Amino acid sequence: EDPFTYALSSNEAWAGYKRHQNPAFFERLAAGQSPSILWIGCSDSRCPETTILGLQPGDVFVHRNIANIVSPTDINTTAVIEYAVAFLKVQHVVLCGHSCCGGGAVAALGNTPLGGVLDIWLTPLKVIRMANQSELDDIKDEKARAVRIAELNVEAGVKVLMANATIQEHIRDRGLQVHGTLFDIASGKINDLGFGTGNPKPKMRTGLGGNAAGRHGALVFRADGARMEAR
């Protein structure tokens, strides 16, 4: 069956199931949104934020791009941040990288030209690679090296978020929280890297097999928006 035809059929089944489960579900969605989380992630098809968080439509406001790059000059990202933080009043801004990222592994670590606008877009990743070349060269396992540059990319992105004027204002005025995280595709787990407004954690050093040494906890958000960590 054609993938798009199948997707439409699957949507019909999903919508029917949700209506059966909760007849008022879509009526409430149509009335407006009040998400607790702004999620900034990668466009990778293996990283669907609402699914991997175990949440529902309406819970997460989303911005995704190639390699989850946060650039202070990107008006698209900046507009999403301003709307989510200043108007929707989200309680958490989550920047999430992931393992097995093609942007990091192919374009940055491999220094492989992809052509067109992709080379321009991925320039910040190449800058990160050059700034941390010695550390990355010391990691002999290719998958572990790719995880490490993904962590470094999240760290750089969180620094840009923390310098954003709208985010600074809402951290000061209402306790907005910013988190840097990494999604491990092989395990399905989201790990808190300790960047942002939370308590800083020991500097991580990626080990073999893509595991990162250090204190990690899976992010969990309660219904009231407060953050908890699985120890």
N, C-alpha and C positions, 0 to 999 in steps of 0.2 A: 504494500500500500504506500502511496505517496506520503512522505513525512508531514507535509503541511495538512493534507486531508486527515491523516491520523491525529495530528495535533488538535484540529478542530473537533474531531469526534471525541477525543480525550477531554477537551474542555467542556463539551456538553455533558459528559458523564460526571466530571468534577463539579460543575455548577449544580447539577441535579442532586449530587450527594450532599453538597453544602446546604442546599435548600431543605433537603430532608432532615439533615442534622440540626439545622437551626433556621427556621423559616424567615426570621428577621435579619439574617446575616447580611445579605446584599442591600437591604433597605438601610441598615445602619451604615454600611460602607458608603452608600450614595449620599448620605446626609453630611459627610465631611470626614476629615482625617485629623488625628492627633497622635502621631507617632512619637515614641519615646527616644528613638535612635535614628541618627543620621549615619548611614553606612557608606563609606567610601572604599570601593574595592576594585578588583580587576574584572575586566569583561570576560575572562575565561569562563567557558560554559560549565566547568566543573565546580564553580564557586557561587551557586545561587544563594544569596544571603538569607532570604526568609526561610528557605528550606533547611539550610545547615544550622540556623539558629533555632529551628523548631518553633517558629512563630507563624503568624497569620497575616493575610493581606490587611494593610492599615497599620501594622506595628512598626514598619521600618521605612524611612525615607531614604532613597538610594541614588548614589552617583557611582558609576563604574566607567573605567577607561582602561586602555592597554597598560598593563603593569602597575596599576593603581598609583600613578604618579601624581603628586600634588605640586602644582606649579603656581607661584604667586601671581603670575601674569596670565593664567588661563581663566578667561572670563566665565567659561562654562562651570568649572569647579567653584569659582568664587560666588557665582549666582546661586548655585545649589546650597552652598554653606550659608549664605545670607538669608535665603528663604527658610531653610530648615531651622536655623538658630534664632533669627530675629522674629520670624512670623509664626512658625509652627511651634517654637519653644521646645525643641527636643532637649532631653536631659543628658544625652550621651552622644558624642561624636566618635565613631569607631573607624579608624583607618586599618584595613585588613589586607595584608599581602598573603601570598600562598606559596607552597612548595611546587616544584615542577613548573615554574613560570617560564614561558618561552622568551619573554622579554629579557629576563635576567640571564637565562642560560645561553640563549642563542645570540642575542644582540649585544649584550653587555660583556659577558664573560668570554664569549667566542669572538667578540669584536667583528661580527659578520654583518656586512651591509645588507639591509633588507630592501632598500630602494624607496623612493618617494618620500612621503611625509613621515613614514614610520621611523626613518633614521633621525629626523629632526625631533620627533616626539620622545624617542628613547635616549636622547642626549644626556638628560640628567642621570640616567642609570650608568652611562659610560663614565660620567664625571665621578660618580660614587666608586666605580671600579678603580679608576686611576688613583683616587684619594686613599684607597685601602688596598692597593695592589700587593703590598708585602704580606699582609695578613691573608688575603685570598690565595696567594701563591703557596702559602704554608699548608693550606687545606688540600690534601691530595685527592680526596674522594670528590668526584665531580658533582654528585647529588648534594653532598654536604656543602660544597662551595656555592652551589646555586641557592641553597637555603640561607646561607650566610649573607649573600648579597640581597636577598629578599628582606632579611631582617634590617640590613643597613638602609635599604630603600624606605622601609616603614619608618625608621628612626629619622631619616631626612625629611620625610613627609610630615611627621608629627611636629617637627621644628617649624615647618612652614605654617601648619595649622595654629600652633601656639603663638605665632607672630601675627596672625590675622586679626585685624582690629575688631571685627564683629565677635569673634570667639573670645578675645581678651575681655571685651565689655561684659559678655554674658558669664564668663568665669567669675569676674569680679562681682557682678550684680546679683546673680542667682545660682552660683555654684555649678555651672555647666562643667561636665567632665569630658576629657579627651583621652582616648585609649589607642595605643598602637598594638596591633595583634597580628598573628600569623595563623593561617588555616593550613593544616597538614592534610593534604588530599588523601594520603595513604591510610590515615587513621580516622579522618572525619572530625578531628578535634581542632578547636580554636584556642590558641595559647596567647595569654597576655604577656607582652614583651616588656612591660614596665615603663613604656614611654608615655608622656603626657602629663595629666594632672594627678595620677596615682602615685603611690610610693615607689620610688626608683628601686630597681632590682639590680643585683650584681651584673656586671658586664658579661654578656654571654659569649661563648666561643663554640661555634658549631662543631659537632663531633662527627664521626663516621656514621653513614646511614641516614644523615639528615637530622639527627637528634641534636638538640641544642642543650649544652650544659648550663645549669643555672636554675633559678626558681621560676617555674612556670605554673600557671593555674588557668584552667578553662574559664572563660568569662561566662557568667550567668547573670541575667537581669530579672529581678522580681517584677511583678505586675505594677508595683508602685514606682518603678524606674530606678530603684536603688541597685547598686552593683554588689554582687557577692563573688567570691572566688572559690572554686573547688580546690581544696588542698590535697 
